[in-house]
Amino acid sequence: MKKTPIFIFIFILAITIFDTYVIFADGKDESISSYIIRWSFDYPMFTLGMGIVIGHLFWSFDVKKLYVEKFKNKDKK
């Protein structure tokens, strides 16, 4: 198995476990999403930065190359 999917899975799992622990220990106001929402109101550049990062994450890939060709080749097997 490739390293990147494993890393992403472990990262998301760790964040989920941490956030669940924080919510039960300290309440919803200390959760990751609460901080992201507060920072979005307090620091508009944070929101802009997140939008740019996420936008480029999905926009910059050649979808046809990544998926359409992949599925065409899968059907030929």
C-alpha positions as CSV (number, residue, x, y, z in Angstrom):
1,M,0.0,0.0,0.0
2,K,1.2,3.5,-0.7
3,K,2.4,5.8,2.1
4,T,0.2,8.9,1.4
5,P,-3.2,7.2,1.9
6,I,-1.9,5.6,5.1
7,F,-0.7,9.0,6.3
8,I,-3.9,10.7,5.5
9,F,-6.0,8.0,7.2
10,I,-3.8,8.2,10.4
11,F,-3.9,12.0,10.4
12,I,-7.7,12.1,10.1
13,L,-8.0,9.4,12.7
14,A,-5.7,11.3,15.1
15,I,-7.6,14.6,14.6
16,T,-11.0,12.8,15.2
17,I,-9.7,11.1,18.4
18,F,-8.2,14.4,19.7
19,D,-11.3,16.4,18.9
20,T,-13.6,13.8,20.5
21,Y,-11.5,13.8,23.6
22,V,-11.4,17.6,23.8
23,I,-15.2,17.9,23.3
24,F,-15.9,15.4,26.2
25,A,-13.2,16.9,28.4
26,D,-13.6,20.6,27.8
27,G,-16.8,21.1,25.8
28,K,-17.7,22.1,22.3
29,D,-16.1,25.5,22.6
30,E,-12.6,24.0,22.6
31,S,-13.2,21.8,19.5
32,I,-11.2,22.2,16.3
33,S,-14.3,23.3,14.4
34,S,-15.1,26.0,17.1
35,Y,-11.6,27.4,16.7
36,I,-11.8,27.4,12.9
37,I,-15.1,29.3,13.1
38,R,-13.8,31.8,15.6
39,W,-10.6,32.4,13.7
40,S,-12.7,32.9,10.5
41,F,-14.6,35.8,12.2
42,D,-11.5,37.2,14.0
43,Y,-9.0,36.8,11.1
44,P,-10.6,37.1,7.7
45,M,-7.2,36.3,6.1
46,F,-7.3,32.9,7.7
47,T,-10.6,32.2,5.9
48,L,-9.2,33.5,2.6
49,G,-6.1,31.4,3.1
50,M,-8.1,28.2,3.8
51,G,-10.2,28.9,0.7
52,I,-7.1,29.3,-1.5
53,V,-5.4,26.2,-0.1
54,I,-8.6,24.0,-0.5
55,G,-9.4,25.6,-3.9
56,H,-6.0,24.8,-5.3
57,L,-6.1,21.3,-3.8
58,F,-9.1,20.4,-5.9
59,W,-8.7,22.8,-8.9
60,S,-5.1,22.2,-9.8
61,F,-5.4,18.5,-10.8
62,D,-6.1,17.3,-14.3
63,V,-9.2,15.3,-13.5
64,K,-9.4,13.8,-16.9
65,K,-5.9,12.5,-16.6
66,L,-6.3,11.2,-13.0
67,Y,-9.8,9.6,-13.2
68,V,-11.2,9.3,-16.7
69,E,-8.2,7.6,-18.2
70,K,-7.9,5.4,-15.1
71,F,-11.5,4.2,-15.4
72,K,-11.1,3.7,-19.2
73,N,-8.1,1.4,-18.6
74,K,-9.9,-0.4,-15.8
75,D,-12.8,-1.3,-18.2
76,K,-10.4,-2.8,-20.8
77,K,-9.0,-5.4,-18.4
